[in-house]
Amino acid sequence: MTGKELKGKYYACIIASGSMWGCIGIFIRHLGGYGFSSLALTALRAMGAALILTIYMLAKHREKLRIKLRNSWCFAGTGILSLTFFNICYFTTIRRTSLAVASVLLYTAPMFVMLLSLFLFHETMTWRKGAALLMAFAGCVLVTGIGRGDMSLSLSAVLTGLGAGLGYGLYSIFGIYGLRRYDSMTVTVYTFLFATIGTAWFVDYGLLVEVVAAHPLVAVELLAFGFFTNVLPYLLYTKGLSGMEAGKASITASVEPVVASLVGIFCFGESVRISVIAGVLMVLGALVVLNVKSEKVEI
């Protein structure tokens, strides 16, 4: 496989993962109807993913479950400092301001990743990356509709929103360190195991038992939730991250709010706005700028 083909494969993995994350709303809306809170669903999603991947790894790749205790900090980083921390900050921000504002603050993640990558991984800052970063962020702003109507924004909401962006971006940072030591499957499964440790206390287990007893198919839906919005996308993202710069991967994953908006339009009948169309085009334009042939191929 040529360098160009490999590069395309890694980008395809990141785009596919962002698209799957953009479909989370389908599960959230339905499962939320049973009384589960957003944080509880985050925990159940991590648990389902950890269960599925652990069983699979024990059956097919048991050797990949072996890690050195001294390297567990990488997975504490991806599972607790990233997944758990960003979800707590994100849902706290949603309670303090609008969903649109919270979403835009969350998508400061590529900025954090790019800045941290400059110092930690010595990635170069090019005009293409800078332009793509600005276009992707502007696209997210347009897609989420921030700026329509009156909006109040407290300092605490800004801080927790930026915390969500930082936490979201830390997956790319700690993921790189993990991938230098282990296979992408190993990084993903331990991420979910550590995320389960960090989020298990969010769940009302009495409610869970009650709902599953009354509606047994909910157990299947929760597993599907974990598989399609956690296992597959994180496997794909981690695989993509193994072959490209963390900054580029984070920008490319900005397709998530685009897909989320399209899901709202086609699945839930939300209105189509000119700003959404413009935002989609901005994000797609960012991907084009990021992938235009440069002076050398980076894989």
HELIX and SHEET records of a PDB file:
HELIX    1   1 GLY A    3  TRP A   21  1                                  19    
HELIX    2   2 ILE A   24  GLY A   32  1                                   9    
HELIX    3   3 SER A   38  LYS A   60  1                                  23    
HELIX    4   4 ARG A   62  LEU A   65  5                                   4    
HELIX    5   5 LEU A   69  ASN A   71  5                                   3    
HELIX    6   6 SER A   72  ALA A   76  1                                   5    
HELIX    7   7 GLY A   77  THR A   84  3                                   8    
HELIX    8   8 PHE A   85  ARG A   96  1                                  12    
HELIX    9   9 LEU A   99  LEU A  106  1                                   8    
HELIX   10  10 ALA A  109  LEU A  120  1                                  12    
HELIX   11  11 TRP A  127  THR A  144  1                                  18    
HELIX   12  12 LEU A  155  LEU A  179  1                                  25    
HELIX   13  13 SER A  184  THR A  199  1                                  16    
HELIX   14  14 ALA A  200  PHE A  202  5                                   3    
HELIX   15  15 TYR A  205  ALA A  214  1                                  10    
HELIX   16  16 LEU A  217  GLY A  226  1                                  10    
HELIX   17  17 PHE A  227  VAL A  231  3                                   5    
HELIX   18  18 LEU A  232  LEU A  241  1                                  10    
HELIX   19  19 ALA A  246  THR A  252  1                                   7    
HELIX   20  20 VAL A  255  PHE A  268  1                                  14    
HELIX   21  21 ILE A  274  ASN A  291  1                                  18    
END                                                                             
